[in-house]
Amino acid sequence: MSISDLFDSGFKDRNKGHFSAIVRVAMENGHLSTEERLFLDKLAKQLEITPDEYAEILENPMRYPINPPHLHVQRLERLYDLSRMVYADHVLGPKQKEILTRFALALGFTPGNVNYIVDKALSLLVMNVDGDTFVYEMQHMNK
């Protein structure tokens, strides 16, 4: 097995774990809404989750370990990715803020400031900022 195969395998496993964590959050209330299903469909394509893997993860989202980011910057980068997915095409409509709040909590942001973080994240997306600007603005939003 070559080093690139190992990297690809690790990347794929991380994507499955990431997707599985999002499925867990989405299914927290016991079911998936139509909007959540559309969001997961789009996310699966972006994360290169095959249809078989998708079905397997929906059936048992606990099978894959969650790999939460340890560093604050990594959490912000993942929040940026999730925010873009939630905001893109307005698939979730009025549920965007609710879903993004659940994702932010799952990433480890505290309940005391999660609403402020989500509002800031969505406002930055409205301004169409890139990932580096997003992280910088989120790190300096209290200054």
C-alpha positions in Angstrom: 0.0 0.0 0.0 1.4 3.4 -1.0 1.5 6.5 1.2 -1.1 8.1 -1.0 -3.4 5.2 -0.4 -3.0 5.7 3.3 -3.7 9.4 3.0 -6.7 8.8 0.9 -8.0 6.2 3.3 -7.5 8.5 6.3 -9.2 11.4 4.5 -12.1 9.2 3.5 -12.5 7.9 7.1 -12.4 11.5 8.4 -15.1 12.5 6.0 -17.2 9.5 7.1 -16.8 10.5 10.7 -17.6 14.1 9.9 -20.7 13.1 8.0 -21.7 10.7 10.7 -21.5 13.4 13.3 -23.7 15.7 11.2 -26.2 12.9 10.7 -26.3 12.4 14.5 -27.0 16.0 15.1 -29.7 16.1 12.3 -31.4 13.0 13.7 -31.2 14.3 17.3 -35.0 14.7 17.3 -35.6 11.2 16.1 -36.2 11.9 12.4 -35.0 13.8 9.4 -37.1 16.6 7.9 -37.2 17.0 4.1 -34.9 20.0 4.4 -32.4 18.1 6.5 -32.5 15.2 4.0 -31.8 17.5 1.1 -28.9 19.1 3.1 -27.5 15.6 3.9 -27.8 14.6 0.2 -25.8 17.6 -0.9 -23.2 17.2 1.9 -22.7 13.5 1.1 -21.8 14.5 -2.5 -19.4 17.2 -1.3 -17.7 14.8 1.1 -17.5 12.0 -1.5 -19.7 9.6 0.5 -20.9 6.8 -1.7 -24.6 5.9 -1.8 -23.8 2.6 0.1 -21.9 4.5 2.7 -24.7 7.1 3.0 -27.3 4.4 3.6 -25.0 2.6 6.1 -24.3 5.9 8.0 -28.0 6.7 8.1 -28.8 3.3 9.5 -26.1 3.4 12.2 -24.5 6.9 12.6 -22.7 5.7 15.7 -20.5 3.3 13.7 -18.0 6.0 12.8 -16.0 7.9 15.5 -16.4 11.6 15.9 -13.2 13.4 15.4 -13.9 16.7 16.9 -11.3 19.5 16.3 -9.1 20.2 19.3 -7.9 23.6 18.2 -10.2 26.6 18.2 -9.0 27.5 14.7 -9.9 24.0 13.4 -13.4 24.4 15.0 -13.8 27.7 13.2 -12.6 26.2 9.9 -15.2 23.4 10.3 -17.8 25.9 11.2 -17.0 27.8 8.0 -17.5 24.7 6.0 -20.7 23.8 7.7 -22.0 27.4 7.5 -21.4 27.5 3.8 -23.2 24.2 3.3 -26.2 25.3 5.4 -26.3 28.7 3.7 -25.7 27.5 0.2 -28.8 27.5 -2.0 -30.9 28.2 1.1 -31.9 24.5 1.1 -32.8 24.7 4.8 -34.7 27.9 4.4 -35.8 29.3 7.8 -34.2 26.4 9.6 -30.7 27.5 8.7 -30.0 29.2 12.0 -31.5 26.3 14.0 -29.5 23.7 12.2 -26.2 25.7 12.3 -26.7 26.3 16.0 -27.0 22.5 16.6 -23.8 22.0 14.5 -21.9 24.7 16.4 -22.8 23.1 19.7 -21.7 19.7 18.4 -18.4 21.3 17.4 -17.8 22.4 21.0 -18.9 26.0 21.0 -20.6 26.9 24.3 -24.3 27.4 24.7 -23.7 30.8 26.3 -22.3 32.3 23.1 -23.5 30.0 20.4 -26.2 32.3 19.1 -23.8 35.2 18.8 -21.3 32.9 16.9 -24.0 31.6 14.5 -25.3 35.1 13.8 -21.7 36.3 13.1 -21.0 33.3 10.9 -24.2 33.8 8.8 -23.5 37.5 8.5 -20.0 36.8 7.2 -21.5 34.4 4.6 -23.9 37.1 3.4 -20.8 39.2 2.8 -19.3 36.3 0.8 -16.0 36.2 2.7 -13.4 33.5 2.1 -12.3 31.0 4.7 -9.3 32.9 6.0 -11.3 36.1 6.5 -14.1 34.1 8.2 -11.6 32.6 10.7 -10.0 36.0 11.3 -13.3 37.8 11.8 -14.6 35.1 14.1 -11.4 35.2 16.2 -11.6 39.0 16.5 -15.3 39.5 16.8 -15.1 40.6 20.5 -12.4 43.2 19.9 
